[in-house]
């Protein structure tokens, strides 16, 4: 009887470990896929960074005609930033009020 219970326990221990191994393999695959995605994103950002640096060098060069440079700011994006600043200020005030009450 004790042999059977020991074997039963051993079998379940092995089954549990197999399940853990499968879960860990799955998590490893998920992490590998995420790493590949992030490497692709990083590569595209590096390419964009290189292009922007080349544009900056062109704009700084004395031969580049200054009349072609567009210095305008999009009003829609400025309004969005102002709205974000106000909401952050409100949030900070709420936090400080709660902190002072405690």
N, C-alpha and C positions, 0 to 999 in steps of 0.2 A: 504494500500500500504506500509506503513512504517513497519507494522508487517511482511509482506513478505520479505522485504529487511533485516530486523533484523534477521529473521529466516534463510534467505539465508546466511548472514554473519556468523551466529553462526554455521551453518552446515559446512561451509567451514573452519572455525576455528577448529572445531572438526576433520574434515578430515585432515587438516594440522598437527594437533597434533598427530593423529594416525600414519601418515606417519613418523613424527619425531621419535615416539616411536619405530616403526618397524626398522627404520634405526639405532637407538641406540641399539636395541636388537641385530641386525646383527653385529654391531661393537663390542658389548660385546662378542658375540660368537667367532668372529675372534680373539679377544684379549685372550679369554680363551684358544682357540686352540693353539695360539702362546705360551702362558704361559706353557701349557702342553709339547709342543715341547722343550722349553728351559729347563724345569725341567728334561726331559729325557736326554737331552744333558749334563746337569750339573751332573746328576747321573752317566752317562758313564765317564765323565771327573774325577769325584771323584774316581771311581773304578780304572781308569787308573793311577791316582795320587797315590793311595794306592799301586798298583803293582810296580810303579816306586820307591816309597819310600822303599819298601821291597828289591828291587834290590840294591838300594844304601846301605842299611844296610848290605846286604850280601857282597857287594864289599868292604865295610869299615872294615868288620870283619877280625881279624888277621888270622883266619883259612882258609880264601878263597885263593886259589892259584892265585897269581898275574900273572902267565904266561898265564892264560886263558882270561884275560881281553884284549879286542880289543880297542886300543886307536886311531885307524886310523880315518881320516876325509875324507868324501866323497868329492872328488875334484869338482864334478859337483855342489854341493850345495855352495861351497866356491866361485866359479865363478859367480853364480847367485847373491850372496850377493854383490860382488864387482860391478856388473852391476847395482844393485839397488842403491848402494851408489853414483855411478857416476851420475845416472839420478837424484837423489835427489839433488846433488850438482849443476847440471845444472838448475834445477827448482828453487833452492834457489837464484842462480845468476840472473835468469830472474826476480824473484820477487823483489830482491833488486834493480835491474836496473830500473824497472818500478816505484818503490817507490821513488827512487832518482830523477826521471824525474818529478814527480808531485810536 
